[in-house]
Amino acid sequence: MTSLFRSSLQGVAAPPTALEAGDGYQTVRTPDPKAKPTRLSAHDVCVFYGDKQALENVSIDIPERSVSALIGPSGCGKSTFLRCLNRMNDTIEGARVTGEITLDGENLYSPQVDVVELRARIGMVFQKPNPFPKSIFENVAYGPKIHGLARSKSELEEIVVTSLKRAGLFEEVKDRLHAPGTGLSGGQQQRLCIARAIAVGPEVILMDEPCSALDPIATSIIEELIDELRENYTIIIVTHSMQQAARVSQKTAFFHLGKLIEEGPTERIFTNPRDKKTQDYITGRIG
Amino acid sequence: MTDSFTVSSSGAERRRARIRAGLGRRHLFERIFRGLGVLAILIALALVGSLFWMVISKGYSAFTQANLETEVYFDPDIIKVDPPPQQQPGQSAADFRAQRLAWQRQVTMSNWNRVVEQAVRAAVPPGLEITAREATALVDAGERHRLRDIFVENPGLLGERLPFTMLASADVDNWLKGTIDRDLPDERQQLSPATRALADQLLESGAIQFKFAWHIFTNVDSRSAPASAGLAGGLVGSLYMMLVVVLLAVPIGVASAIYLEEFAPKNRLTDLIEVNINNLAAVPSIVFGLFGAAVFIKYIGLPLSAPIVGGLVLTLMTLPTIIIATRSSLRAVPPSLRQAALGLGASRTQMVFHHVLPVTLPGILTATIIGVAQALGETAPLLLIGMNAFVAAVPGTPFDQSTALPAQIYLWQGNENRNFFEARTSAAIMVLLTLMITMNAIAVLLRQRLERLK
């Protein structure tokens, strides 16, 4: 870890450092001198679905209050890795996770950790907008309610309004807070889901291809929103669109066949990838 | 690729010809399949239609019955009783009750048949000779008890005349409705020629009229007075059984479905449970009846013929239906909804009760109502726990002896007065079918209402 930082002092031209992984493959790492301090980090994470290994020895540091993008062809394990970060894999029958993921130095998979509390700290936005079949207000208020975050009705209303404002949805829905959330357009629904995640006050927000079901206009609105949110939240986004990764993220990690092939500053990955596979992917030869 | 797949115009022609050659057969196959579908639906409709036509055409006549409008004279020469006892000051309640019972016995001992006979005679046109037997055969045997009860209620009627509508006997009803062959010789007729002639005359003069037979819904079964036999006992008995089923099967069924689907680990044991629940759904209902007789009656000692036992047996029968239907509607909930709740930090229980259950409620409700409606019509298990006994009483509690609607149908269809009870049986079937159709309609309506609320 220290060598990583030392080399980062030498700037972009520094030679790639490689971490020796368990079964021999090496992740190409380019350190970022401008990166913010790390809060969330994964070490040697492997995921198995039954007998099938979906993720092999993934180690990565996620800097706080910035956007990290996970890219790679379909089935490469990027969503699997994302779901490890708030233990959503626990809900899948037969899924097994080894290795260590730490948030502020605390292992998320240690027996002392309560998943419910963990998921309040690490929120998630899904691929398809999935608002509850309830009113817009109820959707946003649900998280604070179950976690007991609001002491009074007015406090709850304040949380809802602030979250909707942060998600850039308030102006569009302020007159119909009690209309069903499922009646909104796809892009609005996704922003509602983001507002719902924000309302719990998470430290990290995971986004699993949040724009894949949206049209280009809704996508650009969400991308702007992500850019604003990074001032306050640590965001990890899985995306199929390399343009999107390039536009919104500061750090990019490229996954291929369950392996983390290369990670580094987004600019660097897209302009000067070191690994052949990364190069092939971003130039469109695989994926 | 050969030239048949090139873009050349001759290749395109050949391709089109090849496609066209198969088109006729493809369209023919489609037409045949559609025709078979329509045919299947028509057959099903025809069967259901003929069932309804048979039941209704046989049963509708039972809803009206012949009634004799006449005048009753509470003749003091026939009803020779003392004035009813009054409670004396200083007399104990037990003494008074004993005295009153003695008086009632005296009233009962009076020859009420003669009162009935006189009432019939009051309606007989002058010039017609008729014996006492022939006169009383005109009205239902239960009418003398009705008159007695009216008198006990109001002893002041002694010596009074009262306009009174009497239910004609089942035999007269048969004769007038034509459900018995009028050309049969006298020895094969159930009524004497005089009574038959009288009935015809009274119908013509308007003294006998056909009226809606409300007593089908308010009276209990009767063998001595078949014309007054009703469904009240069966209706209340079935109602109690439904109550037991709803109170037991719904909470147990829904709770086990939720546990199995949402919380139980997937292992050998839960697989075994699942297989057995599915097996249970396929067990013939008569086996449940045997089980009920062996366990609830023999072992636990619950009373025979009681709706509580029927309800318990039907609960066992309905449970698998409810569990299976509830599980499948839980399984139909999109995973995205569960993920949304879990991703926010909801616990599993919160996820189920806040999000999954509200969405599945219409499905669970429909499953429940259909299960209960199915239980309502179930007969075989009831026969084994004694619900087919002749019980001429409305049960006060689920622990009292009672009959049930399907058991009543079974009893009536075996009644020896076929001519009369054939229509009665169909009428009872109509009542049962109406109840079931109503329940299913409620299920559909509730489902639509709840789904609109979503």
Interface residues (C-beta under 8 A of the other chain):
Chain A: N86 M88 T91 E93 V116 E117 L118 R119 A120 G123 M124 F126 K128 N130 P131 F132 P133 Y142 G143 I146 H147 P180 C193 R196 A197 V200
Chain B: K266 P334 S336 L337 R338 Q339 A340 A341 L342 G343 L344 G345 A346 S347 Q350 H354 H355 P358 V359 K454
